[in-house]
Amino acid sequence: MPTTAPPVLSALSSRESEVLSLVADGLRNSEIAARIGVTEGTVKGYLRGIRSKLGTSSRPVLAGIACRAGHQARPKGAEAVRPELSDTEADTLRLIARGAGAREVAQAQLMSHSIAKKHIRCVLDKMGASDAAHGVSLAWSWGILGADEGARSR
């Protein structure tokens, strides 16, 4: 996170900012708890506070907020390199960054819900992302998503 946080992030405590960064890096609650030395219940409490202060419950949207504030995603391993994405794959990432789930992706991409779930997983795997939040963070870090992406997410 940058030293001068955007107004929306200035409401977060330093620990909440740290947790938000770890969410953006694709860590699960249990992994965050182990990393910062607290219980998983404490992490859930931090996340409740973050969600309340930022006005969203979507982890990918939270990741997008962190990235717009300057967070640079950390790839998980050597396989996480900027892939070439089709227009459909990039559009899928834009939808996820706005908080869309598989049903909304299916509707927008004119595919069945089950195919959309597989499509999302394939895009995330192609990126080396552990989850949708991590995929959004990597897309921001690699310039796949631009400054206006996710603007309608909250």
C-alpha positions as CSV (number, residue, x, y, z in Angstrom):
1,M,0.0,0.0,0.0
2,P,1.3,3.5,-0.7
3,T,2.1,5.7,2.3
4,T,-0.7,8.2,1.5
5,A,-3.8,6.0,1.1
6,P,-6.7,7.2,-1.0
7,P,-9.6,8.5,1.2
8,V,-11.5,5.3,1.1
9,L,-8.6,3.3,2.4
10,S,-7.6,5.9,5.1
11,A,-10.6,4.6,7.1
12,L,-8.7,1.2,7.5
13,S,-6.4,0.5,10.3
14,S,-2.9,-0.6,9.5
15,R,-3.8,-4.2,10.3
16,E,-6.9,-4.0,8.1
17,S,-4.7,-2.7,5.2
18,E,-2.4,-5.6,5.7
19,V,-5.2,-8.1,5.6
20,L,-6.6,-6.4,2.5
21,S,-3.3,-6.8,0.8
22,L,-3.1,-10.4,1.7
23,V,-6.7,-10.9,0.3
24,A,-5.5,-9.3,-2.9
25,D,-2.6,-11.7,-3.0
26,G,-5.1,-14.6,-3.0
27,L,-4.5,-15.9,0.5
28,R,-7.3,-17.8,2.3
29,N,-8.4,-16.7,5.7
30,S,-6.4,-19.5,7.3
31,E,-3.3,-18.5,5.4
32,I,-3.7,-14.9,6.4
33,A,-4.1,-15.9,10.0
34,A,-0.9,-17.9,9.9
35,R,1.0,-15.1,8.1
36,I,0.1,-12.4,10.6
37,G,-0.1,-14.6,13.7
38,V,-3.7,-14.4,14.7
39,T,-6.7,-16.8,14.7
40,E,-8.9,-17.3,11.7
41,G,-11.7,-15.8,13.7
42,T,-9.7,-12.6,14.1
43,V,-9.1,-12.5,10.4
44,K,-12.8,-12.8,9.8
45,G,-13.4,-9.9,12.2
46,Y,-10.9,-7.8,10.3
47,L,-12.7,-8.7,7.0
48,R,-16.1,-7.7,8.5
49,G,-14.6,-4.3,9.3
50,I,-13.0,-3.9,5.9
51,R,-16.2,-4.9,4.1
52,S,-18.2,-2.5,6.2
53,K,-15.8,0.4,5.7
54,L,-15.4,-0.2,1.9
55,G,-19.0,-1.2,1.2
56,T,-18.5,-4.5,-0.5
57,S,-18.4,-8.1,0.4
58,S,-16.8,-9.4,-2.8
59,R,-13.2,-10.5,-2.4
60,P,-12.4,-9.7,-6.1
61,V,-13.8,-6.2,-5.6
62,L,-11.8,-5.7,-2.5
63,A,-8.7,-6.8,-4.4
64,G,-9.5,-4.3,-7.1
65,I,-9.8,-1.5,-4.5
66,A,-6.4,-2.5,-3.0
67,C,-4.8,-2.5,-6.5
68,R,-6.3,0.9,-7.4
69,A,-4.7,2.1,-4.1
70,G,-1.3,0.9,-5.3
71,H,-1.0,-2.7,-4.2
72,Q,1.1,-4.8,-6.5
73,A,0.0,-8.5,-6.6
74,R,2.5,-11.1,-5.8
75,P,2.4,-14.1,-8.2
76,K,2.3,-17.5,-6.6
77,G,5.2,-19.2,-8.2
78,A,7.2,-19.1,-11.4
79,E,4.2,-20.2,-13.5
80,A,2.4,-16.9,-12.8
81,V,3.4,-14.8,-15.8
82,R,1.4,-12.3,-17.8
83,P,-0.5,-14.5,-20.3
84,E,-1.9,-13.5,-23.6
85,L,-5.7,-13.3,-23.0
86,S,-8.5,-13.4,-25.6
87,D,-11.0,-10.6,-25.6
88,T,-13.5,-12.9,-23.9
89,E,-11.0,-13.8,-21.2
90,A,-10.2,-10.1,-20.5
91,D,-13.9,-9.3,-20.5
92,T,-14.4,-12.0,-17.9
93,L,-11.8,-10.5,-15.7
94,R,-13.5,-7.1,-16.0
95,L,-16.8,-8.6,-14.9
96,I,-15.2,-10.3,-12.0
97,A,-13.4,-7.1,-11.0
98,R,-16.9,-5.5,-10.8
99,G,-18.1,-8.2,-8.5
100,A,-19.8,-10.5,-11.0
101,G,-20.1,-14.1,-10.2
102,A,-20.4,-17.1,-12.6
103,R,-24.1,-16.4,-13.3
104,E,-23.4,-12.8,-14.4
105,V,-20.4,-13.9,-16.4
106,A,-22.6,-16.6,-18.1
107,Q,-25.3,-14.1,-18.9
108,A,-22.8,-11.5,-20.3
109,Q,-20.8,-14.1,-22.3
110,L,-23.8,-16.0,-23.5
111,M,-22.8,-19.3,-22.0
112,S,-24.3,-21.7,-19.5
113,H,-23.6,-21.3,-15.8
114,S,-21.6,-24.5,-15.6
115,I,-19.5,-23.5,-18.7
116,A,-18.9,-20.0,-17.2
117,K,-17.6,-21.6,-14.0
118,K,-15.2,-23.7,-16.0
119,H,-14.2,-20.7,-18.2
120,I,-13.5,-18.6,-15.1
121,R,-11.3,-21.3,-13.6
122,C,-9.5,-21.7,-16.9
123,V,-8.7,-18.0,-17.0
124,L,-7.5,-18.0,-13.4
125,D,-5.4,-21.1,-14.0
126,K,-3.9,-19.5,-17.2
127,M,-2.8,-16.6,-15.0
128,G,-1.5,-18.8,-12.1
129,A,-4.1,-17.2,-9.8
130,S,-5.2,-19.0,-6.7
131,D,-8.7,-17.4,-6.7
132,A,-10.7,-14.7,-8.3
133,A,-9.4,-12.0,-6.0
134,H,-5.8,-13.0,-6.8
135,G,-6.7,-13.0,-10.5
136,V,-8.1,-9.5,-10.4
137,S,-5.0,-8.3,-8.5
138,L,-2.7,-9.9,-11.1
139,A,-4.7,-8.4,-13.9
140,W,-4.3,-5.0,-12.3
141,S,-0.6,-5.5,-11.7
142,W,0.0,-6.7,-15.3
143,G,-2.0,-3.8,-16.9
144,I,-4.8,-6.1,-18.1
145,L,-7.3,-4.0,-16.2
146,G,-7.1,-0.3,-16.5
147,A,-7.8,2.6,-14.1
148,D,-11.5,2.7,-14.9
149,E,-12.0,-1.1,-14.3
150,G,-14.1,-2.0,-11.3
151,A,-15.2,1.7,-10.9
152,R,-18.8,0.5,-10.8
153,S,-18.1,-2.3,-8.3
154,R,-19.2,-0.7,-5.1
